[in-house]
Amino acid sequence: TEYAYSYTDPITGVRSYFEHNGSLLYVGLEARTSGWIGFAWQNTSSTFTSAGLNNSDVIIGYVPGVSSSNIWRVISTDAVSVHYKLFLRNGSMIQESDYPDEFSTDPVSNLNALTMYKEAIIGMRIGEIRHFVIPADKAYTLPTDSLYGQDLIYDIELTRIYREGTERLQNPADNGAIVYSDEYGTSTFQHLPDPDQSQILEAGGYDNGTVTQIEYTILLNSTDTHDIPLLEDTAERYPFIFMFGNTEELNGLPVQHTYWTEPVMFEFISNSPPTLIVVSPEADSTLAYVTELILNATDNFVKQASYRIDDKPWTSLNYNFLTRFWESSYDLTAINLGNHSVTFNATDMSNATGVSVVNFTVDRPFLSLLGMRIRVSRNFITTASYGSRVEDSYTILNNGSAPISAIDIYLPEEYEIHFLSMEAVDDSDTSIQVMRMKNEDGLMHWKLHFPKPIGFQTEYKFETTMYMHTLFWLSNPSEFEYQLRFLRYPVLPYVLSDAQFALSFESEGSLVPGEKPPDSTVQNLAPFDESIFQSGLRLFTENILVKRTTIAVVDAWGWISYKETFTLENTGGSSVTSLIFQVPAYAKNIKVYDEVGILANSQGTTTGDYNETNDVSIHLASDRFGGAGFSPTYKYTFYMSFVVQASAYQTAELGSNRLDIPIGLLGNNLILSHTINVVFPVSVVASDATEGYRTLYGIFDTTYQYVFYNQTQRNPASITVVYQATLGAAARPIIFALIVGLIAAIYVSYRKVELPEELVGSRVDSDTDISQPRQIGAPVDLLTDFANLYSRKTALNMDLEKLDASRRRGKVKKREFMMREQDLKKQIEEIDSKLPKVKEDMTRYGQRYRDLVAQLELQDEKIEGAKAGLRQLLLRKKKQRISRVAFEKSRQDYLKTIQKATSATDRILLSIQEESGETR
């Protein structure tokens, strides 16, 4: 039934079907008879009117007996096996296989296949072959599919039907036979077999006792002397008649035949070539850098289309199933200025070809680096806290004669409020200088200077990374859905020979269900192209918004005192357990607290040395919010304070100090507003500062207030001040000295005044010797004994440790070690036996001595604890249960603890010794 033309003879009722491909004629006949069916034709100059079949070409045939009437045709609940061949539009076969295979038991309606594929199987019988086309818009429509955008041409053959536990494999056509003959007419109803039967290539038939169907494949241009060739495009018509009989014999008389005087007139027309309509470029147009080549080839099915510029080689066009045009683009920088032509052609399935030519002129308004070929691949990555990272990978090939030392990159000014920073590095990890230029014509402008020029025929690869913020906005709060809109490709003043785009997610993100990926690839992209993509996103990332206030007090003694206030709001879909705040180098006295109190776990998490930047981990979960962490919709405020040594950040400048105010960083979290108050007390006066501040005057200080917006660690605030110390700074020690001296003078004067005895009474009891000195504090001998015993014990412990170390290194023999160890331990035991009594006596003389004894005991505990930790650490290292880096870090921590505790013990003992010396 897949014929291009059909006709029902009104006299005989014979239904006929015809189709040809230029060399073969496919004929199908159907009549209500169980006998033979035939058809005949005459030359274009002859008729059937005078002599009937005489001198005609006759083909006649019948199906012996009755074919099986119980023929299964596929219904949707059947399981089937199908052998298929898959072709593309250009005629190439890309697959041949069986689907469903010979073991399938799944109904056709449940197959994992294209809808049109399943519909084509319905109604087939075993052995039947069907040819059909699935248009691209009904085939694979996801860009990620390998056959995306392809028209699929199928040839399928049904080989098996499985229905209700019964399986059939036999082709019904194999059970019957057809008798046919190529003959030539000799009289009105008489015809004889042609000795040469080669005109009929194939034949098949079916007879159910009521209706007979017969199909033939015959040659159009047969050269047999008894055959009449059927020629195409002669503008002549061939008379055809149809007839059938009730007997199964080739020479039987017809029961019905077409009237001799009213034959059916057939004209065989070859397939006309496709009509070509050139959509772009327009005829006689003027072009500059890139032109889009768009061809509308109007035909039932064009299998391929091509173009060529002037006399250059032919290049294939790509079929766009969305626009139904054949498309490509061409880089005009590869050809000279002046007049040119582009020739299009298109070929259909019958190999008929249409051609069209369009003339155009090339004229460029400015000269860019025409010898440069650039390929770029953009990867847009969404990150936490409303961030975005745009990674552009470039490959530059210098086809020109001049070396290329720099290129320009642009970005529309509308994205300036979202821009954070840009950096570039080549494939050898060498940094590329990125210089921000002045905005021009509504575009932000950067110039990238390469480490060395790119020479002729040299390829150079590098990557730029651009950091942005708040490019996407919330569209559905309940589902955490956002809308993202940005440039699909970089904006360059050059032709991009190949440009690719991909959207990625750093963590916990995806497209909104049903959203098509915006990934794409284009060739020959024109300069300054600003193609936009927009996609719906579903993000469950940590989106923290921050408002921050910094107070930095600059004093005259080389310190900057900071107080930081952070107000956090979790607007994302994920809980946050901790944040990292990087304090500047040379910072100390770091405190982390909120309105409730100190954040204990956070305050002890600094890393690095004093002269390095330190990361402070703000443990939101363990310090305040528990295991769930800082959950979505939560708000929280905490504070930090620290001091920074200013000398590391300042330089001398014309009698003044130029100070770059160091600013701590809160990672990639977005700081919506950052207020920085630089405070100058009366001892300091500022002579110059970075622009953009408000001046606030206080009673004892002056404040420069700055406000910055949309900051991360990529674009921190930068403030520089120039200041001088005032006379007030120099006078401050003198003022304090005068105040202390005045108080002392008043106190001495008060002690020297003798009040009358009648007012205060007698100053000395009658039985007290006035010359006897009064003791204040502990006795000198007790202090001396205590200090000496403790110092002696500390020295003996150190000697014991040195002896043990020498023994391990083999510097002391075993006998000598045992003797010296025994002597040292004996001395330590003697001191331990005396110390408790001395301690008890000390504590009787007041709280101060009790505190000193308690501090010494605390330092002893720290030292012993650190030593025990060291022994355990060495054991873990010996059993290889700790890495080298972790071992060394832990070892240094224990040694620092011991050193600090020992120093504290020495200071306490020194103060006791000084007190005993002053008393004496």
CORDAJO-V500942 format. One record per residue. N is the residue number from 0. PHI is phi as a letter, one per 30 degrees, with the letter a starting at -180 (999 if undefined). OMEGA is omega in whole degrees, -180 to 180 (NA if undefined). BURIAL is + if it has 9 or more other ideal C-beta (glycine too) atoms within 8 Angstrom, else -. Layout:
BEGIN
n | phi | omega | burial
N | PHI | OMEGA | BURIAL
N | PHI | OMEGA | BURIAL
END
This chain:
BEGIN
n | phi | omega | burial
0 | 999 | -179 | -
1 | c | -180 | -
2 | c | -179 | +
3 | d | -175 | -
4 | b | 177 | -
5 | b | -178 | -
6 | a | 175 | -
7 | c | -179 | -
8 | d | -176 | +
9 | d | -178 | -
10 | d | -176 | +
11 | c | -174 | +
12 | i | 179 | +
13 | d | 174 | +
14 | c | -178 | +
15 | b | -179 | +
16 | b | -176 | +
17 | b | 171 | +
18 | a | 179 | +
19 | b | 179 | +
20 | b | -180 | -
21 | j | 179 | +
22 | b | -179 | -
23 | b | 176 | +
24 | c | 178 | +
25 | c | -174 | +
26 | b | 172 | +
27 | b | -178 | +
28 | b | 178 | +
29 | b | 180 | +
30 | b | 178 | +
31 | d | 180 | -
32 | a | 173 | +
33 | c | 180 | +
34 | c | -173 | +
35 | c | 174 | +
36 | b | 179 | +
37 | b | 173 | +
38 | b | -177 | +
39 | b | 177 | +
40 | b | 179 | +
41 | c | 172 | +
42 | d | -179 | -
43 | d | -179 | -
44 | c | -177 | -
45 | c | 177 | -
46 | b | 176 | -
47 | c | -169 | +
48 | d | -172 | -
49 | d | -170 | -
50 | b | 179 | -
51 | i | -176 | +
52 | d | -177 | +
53 | e | 179 | +
54 | i | 178 | -
55 | c | 174 | +
56 | c | -172 | +
57 | b | 172 | +
58 | b | -174 | +
59 | b | -180 | +
60 | a | 177 | +
61 | a | 178 | +
62 | c | -178 | +
63 | d | 177 | -
64 | i | -179 | -
65 | c | 176 | -
66 | d | 179 | +
67 | e | 179 | -
68 | c | -179 | -
69 | c | -180 | -
70 | c | 177 | -
71 | d | 170 | +
72 | b | -169 | -
73 | d | 169 | +
74 | c | -170 | -
75 | d | -179 | -
76 | c | 179 | -
77 | d | 166 | +
78 | c | -173 | +
79 | b | 168 | +
80 | b | -175 | +
81 | b | 171 | +
82 | c | -176 | +
83 | b | 170 | +
84 | b | -177 | +
85 | c | -180 | +
86 | c | 173 | +
87 | c | -176 | +
88 | e | -178 | +
89 | d | 177 | -
90 | j | -179 | -
91 | d | 178 | -
92 | d | -176 | -
93 | c | 179 | -
94 | b | 168 | -
95 | b | -176 | -
96 | a | 177 | -
97 | c | 173 | +
98 | a | -6 | -
99 | d | -177 | +
100 | d | -173 | -
101 | d | -179 | -
102 | c | -174 | -
103 | d | 174 | +
104 | b | 180 | -
105 | d | 175 | -
106 | e | -179 | +
107 | e | -177 | +
108 | d | -178 | -
109 | c | -178 | -
110 | d | 174 | +
111 | d | -175 | -
112 | b | 176 | -
113 | d | -177 | +
114 | e | -179 | -
115 | d | 176 | +
116 | d | 180 | +
117 | d | 180 | +
118 | d | 180 | -
119 | d | -179 | +
120 | d | -178 | +
121 | e | 178 | +
122 | j | 180 | -
123 | d | 172 | +
124 | c | 180 | +
125 | d | -179 | +
126 | j | -179 | +
127 | d | 178 | -
128 | c | 178 | -
129 | b | 178 | +
130 | c | -180 | -
131 | a | -178 | +
132 | b | 172 | -
133 | c | -180 | +
134 | d | -176 | -
135 | e | -178 | +
136 | d | 175 | -
137 | c | -179 | -
138 | c | -177 | +
139 | c | -170 | +
140 | c | 176 | -
141 | c | -180 | -
142 | e | -180 | -
143 | d | 179 | -
144 | d | -178 | -
145 | d | -180 | -
146 | c | 180 | -
147 | d | 177 | +
148 | i | -177 | -
149 | c | 166 | +
150 | d | -176 | +
151 | c | -179 | +
152 | c | -175 | +
153 | c | 161 | +
154 | c | -178 | +
155 | b | 176 | +
156 | b | 179 | +
157 | d | -177 | +
158 | c | -176 | +
159 | a | 172 | +
160 | b | 177 | +
161 | c | -175 | +
162 | b | 174 | +
163 | h | 176 | -
164 | i | -180 | -
165 | c | -178 | -
166 | c | 176 | -
167 | b | 179 | +
168 | b | -173 | -
169 | d | 175 | -
170 | d | -179 | -
171 | e | -179 | +
172 | d | 180 | -
173 | d | -177 | -
174 | d | -177 | -
175 | c | 178 | +
176 | b | 178 | -
177 | b | 175 | +
178 | c | -177 | +
179 | b | -179 | +
180 | a | 170 | +
181 | c | -173 | +
182 | b | 176 | +
183 | b | -176 | +
184 | d | 179 | +
185 | c | 178 | -
186 | a | -174 | +
187 | e | -180 | -
188 | c | -175 | -
189 | c | 178 | +
190 | a | -176 | +
191 | b | 178 | -
192 | d | 175 | -
193 | d | 178 | +
194 | e | 180 | -
195 | c | -177 | +
196 | c | -173 | +
197 | d | -180 | -
198 | d | 180 | +
199 | c | -179 | +
200 | d | -179 | -
201 | b | 176 | -
202 | a | 178 | +
203 | a | -178 | -
204 | a | -178 | +
205 | a | 180 | +
206 | b | 179 | +
207 | c | -179 | -
208 | j | 179 | -
209 | b | -177 | -
210 | b | 175 | +
211 | c | 177 | +
212 | b | 180 | +
213 | b | 178 | +
214 | b | 179 | +
215 | b | 166 | +
216 | b | -176 | +
217 | b | 177 | +
218 | d | 176 | +
219 | d | -173 | +
220 | c | 179 | -
221 | d | -179 | +
222 | c | 178 | -
223 | d | -177 | +
224 | d | 179 | -
225 | d | -179 | -
226 | c | 176 | +
227 | c | -179 | +
228 | d | 177 | -
229 | c | -173 | +
230 | c | 179 | +
231 | d | 168 | +
232 | h | 177 | -
233 | c | -175 | -
234 | i | 177 | -
235 | c | -179 | -
236 | c | 180 | -
237 | c | 176 | +
238 | d | 179 | +
239 | c | 171 | +
240 | b | 180 | +
241 | b | -178 | +
242 | a | 175 | +
243 | a | 177 | +
244 | b | -177 | +
245 | c | -177 | -
246 | c | 178 | -
247 | c | 177 | -
248 | b | -173 | +
249 | d | -176 | +
250 | c | 179 | -
251 | d | 180 | +
252 | d | -180 | -
253 | d | 171 | +
254 | d | 177 | -
255 | b | 172 | +
256 | a | 177 | +
257 | d | 177 | +
258 | e | 179 | -
259 | e | -176 | +
260 | d | -177 | -
261 | b | 179 | -
262 | d | 175 | +
263 | d | -177 | +
264 | c | -179 | -
265 | c | 172 | +
266 | b | -178 | -
267 | c | -175 | +
268 | c | 177 | -
269 | d | -179 | +
270 | d | -180 | -
271 | d | -180 | -
272 | d | 179 | +
273 | e | 173 | +
274 | d | -175 | -
275 | c | 174 | +
276 | c | -179 | +
277 | d | 180 | +
278 | d | 179 | -
279 | a | 5 | -
280 | d | 177 | +
281 | d | -180 | -
282 | d | 177 | -
283 | i | 179 | -
284 | d | 177 | -
285 | c | -175 | -
286 | c | -175 | +
287 | c | -171 | +
288 | c | -177 | +
289 | b | 174 | +
290 | b | 174 | +
291 | d | 178 | +
292 | c | -176 | +
293 | b | -176 | +
294 | b | 173 | +
295 | c | -179 | +
296 | c | -174 | +
297 | d | 177 | -
298 | a | 179 | +
299 | e | -178 | -
300 | a | 176 | -
301 | c | -176 | +
302 | d | 178 | +
303 | a | 177 | +
304 | b | -175 | +
305 | b | 175 | +
306 | b | 170 | +
307 | a | 178 | +
308 | c | -177 | +
309 | h | -179 | -
310 | c | 178 | -
311 | d | -179 | -
312 | d | 178 | -
313 | d | 178 | -
314 | b | -177 | +
315 | d | 170 | -
316 | c | -180 | +
317 | c | -179 | -
318 | d | 178 | +
319 | c | -175 | +
320 | d | 179 | +
321 | d | 179 | -
322 | c | -175 | -
323 | i | 175 | -
324 | c | 170 | +
325 | c | -168 | +
326 | b | 171 | +
327 | a | 174 | +
328 | b | -175 | +
329 | b | 178 | +
330 | d | -176 | +
331 | d | 178 | +
332 | d | 180 | +
333 | d | -180 | -
334 | b | -175 | -
335 | d | 173 | -
336 | d | 177 | -
337 | k | -175 | -
338 | d | -179 | -
339 | b | 178 | +
340 | b | 174 | +
341 | b | -179 | +
342 | c | 178 | +
343 | c | 168 | +
344 | b | 178 | +
345 | b | -177 | +
346 | b | 180 | +
347 | c | -175 | +
348 | d | 178 | -
349 | c | 180 | -
350 | i | 172 | -
351 | d | -172 | +
352 | b | 173 | +
353 | c | -176 | +
354 | b | 176 | -
355 | b | -177 | +
356 | b | 178 | -
357 | b | 177 | +
358 | c | 177 | +
359 | a | -179 | +
360 | b | 177 | +
361 | c | 178 | +
362 | b | -175 | -
363 | c | -178 | +
364 | d | 176 | -
365 | b | -176 | -
366 | c | 173 | -
367 | c | 179 | +
368 | d | -174 | +
369 | d | -180 | -
370 | d | -177 | -
371 | c | 175 | +
372 | c | -175 | -
373 | c | 168 | +
374 | c | -177 | +
375 | b | 176 | +
376 | b | -178 | +
377 | c | 175 | +
378 | c | 180 | +
379 | c | -174 | +
380 | b | 174 | +
381 | d | -179 | +
382 | b | -178 | +
383 | d | 177 | +
384 | h | 175 | +
385 | i | -179 | +
386 | c | 176 | +
387 | b | 176 | +
388 | b | -177 | +
389 | c | -178 | +
390 | c | 180 | +
391 | c | 179 | +
392 | c | -176 | +
393 | c | 169 | +
394 | b | -177 | +
395 | c | 174 | +
396 | c | -180 | +
397 | d | 177 | +
398 | c | -180 | -
399 | c | -177 | +
400 | c | -176 | -
401 | d | 176 | -
402 | d | -180 | -
403 | c | -177 | +
404 | c | -179 | -
405 | a | 173 | -
406 | b | -180 | +
407 | c | 176 | +
408 | b | -177 | +
409 | b | 175 | +
410 | a | -180 | +
411 | e | -176 | +
412 | d | -180 | +
413 | d | 179 | -
414 | c | -177 | +
415 | d | -180 | +
416 | d | 179 | -
417 | c | -172 | +
418 | d | 176 | +
419 | c | -178 | +
420 | a | 176 | -
421 | b | 175 | +
422 | b | -176 | -
423 | b | 179 | +
424 | b | 180 | +
425 | c | -173 | +
426 | d | 174 | -
427 | c | 178 | -
428 | i | 175 | -
429 | d | -179 | -
430 | d | 178 | -
431 | c | -179 | +
432 | d | 178 | -
433 | c | -176 | +
434 | c | 179 | -
435 | d | 180 | -
436 | c | 178 | +
437 | d | 177 | -
438 | d | 180 | +
439 | b | 177 | -
440 | h | 177 | -
441 | i | -178 | -
442 | b | 167 | +
443 | d | -170 | +
444 | b | 172 | +
445 | b | 173 | +
446 | b | 180 | +
447 | c | -180 | +
448 | c | -177 | -
449 | d | 179 | +
450 | e | 175 | -
451 | b | -177 | -
452 | d | 177 | -
453 | c | -176 | +
454 | d | -178 | -
455 | d | 180 | -
456 | i | 178 | -
457 | c | 178 | -
458 | c | -177 | -
459 | b | -178 | +
460 | c | 176 | +
461 | a | -178 | +
462 | b | 173 | +
463 | c | 177 | +
464 | b | -179 | +
465 | c | -179 | +
466 | c | -178 | +
467 | b | 176 | +
468 | b | 175 | +
469 | h | 174 | +
470 | d | -180 | +
471 | c | -176 | +
472 | b | -175 | -
473 | d | 179 | -
474 | c | 180 | -
475 | b | -174 | -
476 | d | -176 | -
477 | d | -180 | -
478 | c | -177 | -
479 | h | 180 | +
480 | c | -177 | +
481 | b | 173 | +
482 | c | -179 | +
483 | c | 179 | +
484 | b | -179 | -
485 | a | 180 | +
486 | d | -180 | +
487 | d | -177 | +
488 | b | 176 | +
489 | d | 178 | +
490 | c | -178 | +
491 | b | 177 | +
492 | d | -178 | -
493 | b | 175 | +
494 | d | 175 | +
495 | c | -178 | +
496 | d | 177 | +
497 | a | 179 | +
498 | b | -180 | +
499 | b | 179 | +
500 | b | 176 | +
501 | b | 177 | +
502 | c | -178 | +
503 | b | 180 | -
504 | b | -179 | +
505 | d | 178 | +
506 | a | 172 | -
507 | h | 178 | -
508 | b | 178 | +
509 | a | 172 | -
510 | d | 174 | +
511 | d | 180 | +
512 | e | -179 | -
513 | j | 180 | -
514 | d | 178 | -
515 | d | 178 | -
516 | e | 179 | +
517 | d | -178 | +
518 | e | -176 | +
519 | a | 177 | +
520 | b | 176 | -
521 | b | 175 | +
522 | c | 175 | +
523 | h | 179 | +
524 | d | -175 | +
525 | d | 176 | -
526 | e | 177 | +
527 | h | 175 | -
528 | d | -178 | +
529 | b | 178 | -
530 | d | -176 | -
531 | c | 169 | -
532 | b | 176 | +
533 | b | -176 | -
534 | b | 173 | +
535 | c | -177 | +
536 | c | 171 | +
537 | b | -173 | +
538 | b | 175 | +
539 | c | -176 | +
540 | d | 177 | +
541 | d | -179 | +
542 | c | -178 | +
543 | c | 174 | +
544 | c | -172 | +
545 | b | 165 | +
546 | c | -169 | +
547 | b | 174 | +
548 | b | -180 | +
549 | b | 173 | +
550 | c | -179 | +
551 | c | -179 | +
552 | c | -180 | +
553 | c | -180 | +
554 | c | -175 | +
555 | d | -175 | +
556 | c | 172 | -
557 | i | 179 | -
558 | b | 172 | +
559 | b | -179 | +
560 | c | -175 | +
561 | c | 164 | +
562 | b | -176 | +
563 | c | 174 | +
564 | b | -179 | +
565 | c | 174 | +
566 | c | -175 | +
567 | c | 172 | +
568 | b | 179 | +
569 | d | -180 | +
570 | c | -177 | -
571 | c | -178 | +
572 | c | -177 | +
573 | b | 177 | +
574 | d | 180 | +
575 | c | -179 | +
576 | c | -179 | +
577 | a | 174 | +
578 | b | 178 | +
579 | c | 175 | +
580 | c | -179 | +
581 | c | 178 | +
582 | d | -178 | +
583 | d | 175 | +
584 | d | -179 | +
585 | i | 176 | +
586 | c | 176 | +
587 | b | -178 | -
588 | h | -178 | -
589 | d | 179 | +
590 | b | 178 | +
591 | b | -175 | +
592 | a | 173 | +
593 | b | -176 | +
594 | d | 180 | -
595 | d | -179 | -
596 | l | -177 | -
597 | d | 171 | -
598 | d | -168 | +
599 | d | -178 | -
600 | d | -178 | +
601 | d | -173 | +
602 | d | -178 | +
603 | c | -174 | -
604 | c | 180 | +
605 | d | 179 | +
606 | b | 176 | -
607 | i | -179 | -
608 | d | -177 | -
609 | e | -177 | -
610 | d | 177 | -
611 | b | 172 | -
612 | d | -177 | -
613 | c | 175 | +
614 | c | 176 | +
615 | c | -180 | +
616 | d | 179 | +
617 | d | -175 | +
618 | d | -179 | +
619 | d | -177 | +
620 | d | -173 | +
621 | d | -178 | -
622 | d | -173 | +
623 | b | -166 | +
624 | c | 177 | +
625 | i | -174 | -
626 | d | -179 | -
627 | d | 179 | -
628 | i | 179 | +
629 | d | -168 | +
630 | d | 176 | +
631 | e | -179 | +
632 | i | -180 | -
633 | d | 172 | +
634 | b | -175 | -
635 | a | 178 | +
636 | b | 174 | +
637 | b | -173 | +
638 | b | 173 | +
639 | b | 173 | +
640 | b | 179 | +
641 | a | 176 | +
642 | b | -178 | +
643 | b | 177 | +
644 | d | -171 | +
645 | d | -174 | +
646 | d | -180 | -
647 | d | -175 | +
648 | b | -177 | +
649 | b | 177 | +
650 | b | 178 | -
651 | d | -178 | -
652 | a | 174 | -
653 | h | 178 | -
654 | i | -180 | -
655 | b | 176 | +
656 | c | 176 | +
657 | c | -173 | +
658 | c | 172 | +
659 | c | -176 | +
660 | d | 178 | +
661 | d | -178 | +
662 | c | 176 | +
663 | d | -175 | +
664 | c | 179 | -
665 | c | 177 | +
666 | i | -178 | +
667 | c | 177 | +
668 | d | -174 | +
669 | d | 176 | +
670 | c | -177 | +
671 | d | 178 | -
672 | b | -180 | +
673 | b | 178 | +
674 | c | -179 | +
675 | c | 176 | +
676 | c | 176 | +
677 | c | -172 | +
678 | c | 177 | +
679 | c | 177 | +
680 | d | -175 | +
681 | d | -178 | -
682 | d | -178 | +
683 | b | 175 | +
684 | b | -179 | -
685 | c | 178 | +
686 | c | 179 | -
687 | a | 180 | -
688 | a | 175 | +
689 | e | -177 | +
690 | d | 174 | -
691 | j | -177 | -
692 | c | 169 | +
693 | c | 180 | -
694 | c | 178 | -
695 | c | -176 | +
696 | c | 175 | -
697 | c | -178 | -
698 | d | -176 | -
699 | c | -178 | -
700 | a | 175 | +
701 | b | -176 | +
702 | c | 170 | +
703 | c | -176 | +
704 | c | 177 | +
705 | c | 175 | +
706 | b | 179 | -
707 | c | -177 | +
708 | b | 173 | -
709 | h | -178 | +
710 | c | 167 | +
711 | b | 177 | +
712 | d | 180 | -
713 | d | -178 | -
714 | b | -177 | -
715 | d | 177 | +
716 | d | 179 | +
717 | b | -177 | -
718 | b | 177 | +
719 | b | 177 | +
720 | b | 173 | +
721 | c | -174 | +
722 | b | 177 | +
723 | b | 173 | +
724 | d | -178 | -
725 | c | 177 | +
726 | d | 179 | -
727 | d | 180 | -
728 | d | 179 | +
729 | d | -178 | -
730 | d | -175 | -
731 | e | 177 | +
732 | d | -179 | -
733 | d | -180 | -
734 | d | 179 | -
735 | d | 180 | -
736 | d | 179 | -
737 | d | -180 | -
738 | d | 179 | -
739 | d | 179 | -
740 | d | 179 | -
741 | d | 179 | -
742 | d | -180 | -
743 | d | -180 | -
744 | d | 179 | -
745 | d | -179 | -
746 | d | 180 | -
747 | d | 179 | -
748 | d | 180 | -
749 | d | -179 | -
750 | d | -179 | -
751 | d | -178 | -
752 | d | 179 | -
753 | c | 177 | -
754 | d | -179 | -
755 | d | -178 | -
756 | d | -178 | -
757 | d | 178 | -
758 | c | -174 | -
759 | c | -179 | -
760 | i | -179 | -
761 | d | -177 | -
762 | d | -176 | -
763 | b | 176 | -
764 | d | -175 | -
765 | d | -177 | -
766 | c | -178 | -
767 | c | 177 | -
768 | d | -175 | -
769 | d | -180 | -
770 | d | -178 | -
771 | d | 180 | -
772 | d | 179 | -
773 | c | -178 | -
774 | d | 176 | -
775 | c | -179 | -
776 | i | -178 | +
777 | d | 178 | +
778 | d | -178 | -
779 | d | -178 | +
780 | d | 179 | -
781 | d | 178 | +
782 | d | -178 | +
783 | d | 179 | +
784 | d | -178 | +
785 | d | -178 | +
786 | d | -179 | +
787 | d | 180 | -
788 | d | -178 | +
789 | d | 179 | +
790 | d | 180 | +
791 | d | 179 | +
792 | d | 179 | +
793 | d | -180 | +
794 | d | 180 | -
795 | d | 178 | +
796 | d | 178 | +
797 | d | 178 | -
798 | d | -180 | +
799 | d | 178 | +
800 | d | 179 | -
801 | d | 179 | -
802 | d | 180 | +
803 | d | 179 | +
804 | d | 179 | -
805 | d | 178 | +
806 | d | 180 | +
807 | d | 179 | -
808 | d | 177 | -
809 | i | -179 | -
810 | d | 180 | -
811 | b | 179 | +
812 | d | -173 | -
813 | d | -178 | -
814 | d | 179 | -
815 | d | -180 | -
816 | d | -177 | +
817 | d | -180 | -
818 | d | -179 | -
819 | d | 179 | +
820 | d | -179 | +
821 | d | -180 | -
822 | d | -179 | -
823 | d | -179 | +
824 | d | 179 | +
825 | d | 179 | -
826 | d | 179 | +
827 | d | 179 | +
828 | d | 178 | -
829 | d | -180 | -
830 | d | 179 | +
831 | d | 179 | +
832 | d | -178 | -
833 | c | -172 | +
834 | d | -177 | +
835 | e | 180 | -
836 | d | 180 | -
837 | d | 178 | +
838 | d | -179 | +
839 | d | 179 | -
840 | d | -180 | +
841 | d | -174 | +
842 | d | 179 | +
843 | d | -172 | -
844 | c | 171 | +
845 | k | -176 | -
846 | d | -177 | -
847 | e | -177 | -
848 | d | 175 | +
849 | d | 178 | +
850 | d | -180 | -
851 | d | 179 | +
852 | d | 180 | +
853 | d | 179 | -
854 | d | 178 | +
855 | d | 179 | +
856 | d | 179 | -
857 | d | -180 | -
858 | d | 176 | +
859 | d | 179 | +
860 | d | 178 | -
861 | d | -178 | +
862 | d | -179 | +
863 | d | 178 | -
864 | d | 179 | +
865 | d | 178 | +
866 | d | 177 | +
867 | d | 177 | -
868 | d | 178 | +
869 | d | 180 | +
870 | d | 178 | -
871 | d | 179 | -
872 | d | 178 | +
873 | d | 178 | -
874 | d | 178 | -
875 | d | 178 | +
876 | d | -180 | +
877 | d | 179 | -
878 | d | 177 | -
879 | h | 178 | -
880 | c | 179 | -
881 | b | -180 | +
882 | d | -179 | -
883 | d | -179 | -
884 | d | -179 | -
885 | d | 179 | -
886 | d | -177 | +
887 | d | 180 | -
888 | d | 179 | -
889 | d | 180 | +
890 | d | 179 | +
891 | d | 179 | -
892 | d | 179 | -
893 | d | -180 | +
894 | d | 177 | +
895 | d | 178 | -
896 | d | 179 | +
897 | d | -179 | +
898 | d | -179 | -
899 | d | 180 | +
900 | d | 179 | +
901 | d | 178 | +
902 | d | 179 | -
903 | d | 177 | +
904 | d | 179 | +
905 | d | -179 | -
906 | d | 180 | -
907 | d | 180 | +
908 | d | 179 | +
909 | d | 179 | -
910 | d | 178 | +
911 | d | 179 | +
912 | d | 178 | +
913 | d | 179 | -
914 | d | 180 | +
915 | d | 179 | +
916 | d | 180 | -
917 | d | -180 | -
918 | d | -179 | -
919 | d | NA | -
END
